[in-house]
Amino acid sequence: MFRTFLAAAFLASLLASESCVSVFAASGKKKSLPFYSTADMDACVKNPKCWKIADRGFKEILHAHMVEVESAPEGRFFKDARTLALRYMDEQRHFLAVECLEGSRRVACNDKRDILEARVVLVSFFQSLPLKKDDRKLFDDETWVLTPRGQAYYKRLIKLVPDFWDRMAKLLLRVLSPPEQAIIQK
């Protein structure tokens, strides 16, 4: 999928950056960023370096997911629903729109919009973490619904980081605010 290609390209560029590249120390020993599995994800979530990587990756992956939402065929995320990505957050601080078929006309489906926004944030966050490739089975690739494994990790994440959604809200405001508002929020 295009999303997978973008995520892989971003991670490759991130790993080549100054903070994540394998560096040869003066002693000649190789130092590299550890990759975490979901089994030891608690250590990653507690590590500030892991959050810095996730923060950088989240921005890029979120934008790729928004392109994917915008170009998704009708019914991909919800039956008889069309999804749209907004360029910036609207006045109510939403960044997606979902239109459902009601009879012969389209109406806004705010409940589905809220669900899809949460999925986009969680999937973008999970993909931005330095997980081993085989440990990325936390959500369905097509609908982004969390798998049982993803739900278990989400519950652990909320226990470890009770202010997770506050952190994500601040990050979303930084990433998706119109340019004139983004300057004020810094």
N, C-alpha and C positions, 0 to 999 in steps of 0.2 A: 504494500500500500504506500501511497505517497507520504502519509503521516509517518510510517515506519522509516522511510528513507530520510525524511527531514530530521526525525529524532536521532537517527544514527549519524547523520552528517553533523548535527549540532554536538552530539556527545564526542565525536572524533575531534572537532575543533576545540571543545572544552578540554579534552584530555591533552591536547597539544598546547594549551595555554600555559603561562608561566606558573600558575599555582597548582596545576595538576599533572604536569609532565613528569615522567620518571627522570630524576636528576641524579647525576653521578656526583656524590659528595667527594670532598678532597681525599678521603680515604679510599676512594674507588669503589665503594659499595653502592649498589643501586637502591635508591629510595623511591617509593611510589605510593600513590594514593591507594588505600585499601578499598576493595570492593566488598560491600556488605551483602549478606543474604538476609532473607526475611527472618531467619532464625536469630540472627544477631542484630536485627534492625534497631533494637533498643539502644545499642551502642552508637549507631549512626545518628539517631534522633537527638541523643544527648551531646553529640560532638558539634561544636560550632563550625568546624570546617565543612562538615556534611551539610549544614544549613546554608553555608555560603555557596556551595556547589548547587544545591537545590534551588536557591534563590536565582542564581544566574541561569540555570537550565529551565526553570519554571517559565520565565518570561518568553523564551524562544519557543518552548513547547506549547505554551498557551496560545500564542499567535498561530502556530501551525494547526492546532485543534480548532481555532476559530475559523480558519480557512476551510477546514474539513467540514465543520458544521454548516457553513454557508453553502458549500457545494454538495452536501449530502442529498441523496435522493429522498423524495417524500416517503415517509414511513420507516426510515432507517432507525430512528430513536424511539418513536411512538407511532402506533397505527394511525393512518390518515392524518398525519401531522407534518407540516412543513417547518423547517428550522431556518432561522436567519441569525447572522452574527452582526452586531452593531459595531461600528468602528470604535466608538468610545462608550463609556458607561452613560446611561441616560440619567435623568433627574432623580429617578428612584434607585439608582445605582445597580441597574441591570445591564448586562452586556450581550444577552441573547434574546431572541423573540421566537415564540412557537405559535404557529397558527394551526388550528384544528378545523376540520370540516364539520360544520353543523348544518345539516340539511344540504342546501346547495351553496352555502356561503362559508367563508372563512372567518373565524373569530379568534381572538387572542386566547391562548391557553396558559394563563399565568402559573397554574400549579405545575404543569409540565415544564414550563420555562424554568421554574425554581429547581426542579429535579435535575434537569439537564445542566443548569449552571453548576450545581453541586458536583455532578459527574465530571464535568469538564475540569473543575478545580482539582478534584481528587486524582483523576487520571493524569493530569499535567504534573501534579505534585509527585505522584508515585513514579512517573517516568523520569522526573528530574533527579531522583535519588540515585546514587551510584550502586544500583543493584546488579547482581550477577544476572546474565542474560536469561538463564533458566528459572530465575526467581521472579520474573516479571508477570507471572500468571495471576495477577491480582484483580483483573477485570476482563470482561468480554471485549474482544477487539472490535466487534461491529457496533454494539450498542453502548459500550462503556459501563455496563452494569457490573458492580463488584461481584466477584466470585466469592464463594464461602471463605476461601483463603484471604481474599482482599477485605472482606467484612471483618474477619478476625484481626487482621493487621490494623484496620481502621479503628476498631475498639481499643487495641493496645496503644495506638497513636494518640487517641483522645485522652487515655489515662496518663500517658507520659507527657503530653503537651496539651493541657486543658485549654490553653488559649490558642489552639491551632486555628480556629476559624477567625479569630481576631487578627492573627498574623497574616492569614491569607487575605482578609479584607484590606489590610494596609497595603499588602503587595499588589492586589488588584487595583486599588486606587492609584498607586504609583504607575502601574503598567497601562491602565486603560482610561485614565482621566484625559480629557481634552488637553492639548498642550498648555493653554493659558491656566488651567486649574492645576496641572501637574507641577508647575513652577511654584505655585502658592503652597502646595502640600509638602514640599521638601523642607 
